Amino acid sequence: MLDTLKESPEHVGGWFARARRFLIEVRAELGRVTWPTRREVWATTIVVIIISIFIGLYLYAWDIVLSWLVARIYDAFGR
């Protein structure tokens, strides 16, 4: 098993050749990526910020309501 592993093409080139090949493939793949425009990035960033604010306010409102409810239950049944 080890003899066949030592003679494999990946092992012959060593780690440097594999690393070089990997980086070449990464660079080629990044060239195929469709990058968003600056306007698209700004638009999606604004959407994320607005949705985060709304979700934060929604959770804050539920926290206030549930805190009030738990306080009333403690008051009704004694602490």
N, C-alpha and C positions, 0 to 999 in steps of 0.2 A: 504493500500500500504506500509506504513512504517513498519507494523508488519511483512510482508513477507520479507521485505528487511533486517530487523534485524536478521531473522532466516536463512538467506542464508549462505552457507558454507564459502564464502569469508569474510563475516562480522563477523562470529563467531571467526575465527582465528585472526582477527585484522590486523592492518597494518604491524606489525612486521612479521607475518607469510606470508603475501602476498609478502612483500619485500624479505624475505628469499627464497620463492619459485621462485620469479622472478630471483634472482641472481643464483639460482641453474640451472634454465633453460637457462640463458645466458651462464653460464659456459659450459653446455652441448652443446649448439649451437656452441660456439667457438671451441669446440673439433671437430666438423664436418667440419670446414672451411678448405679448401685447401689453405695453405699459400704458397706464391711464394718463390722460392729459392733466395738466395742473388744475383746470376747471373741474374735472371729474373728482379729483382728490379733494378739493375744497368742498364740493357739493356733498360728497359722502361723509366728510368730516363733520360738517354742519348737521347733517341728518343724525349722525351718531351722538353728537353732543345734545341735540334737542331731545332725542329719544331717551338718553340717559337721564336728563333732567326730569322728564315726565315720569319715568319709572321710579326715580328717586322720590319725587313728590307723592306718587301713588303709594309707595311703601311707607313713607313717613305718615301719610294720612291713616293707613291701616294700623300703624304702630300706635298712633294717638288713640284711635278708636278702641283697639284691643287693650291698651293700657288703662283706659277709662273703664272698660268693661271688667277687667280683672280687679281694679280698685273697688268697684261697686260690689262685686262678688265677695271680696274680703270684708268689706264693711257689713254686708248682709249676714255673713256667717261668722263674723268675728275673727280676730287674728289669733 
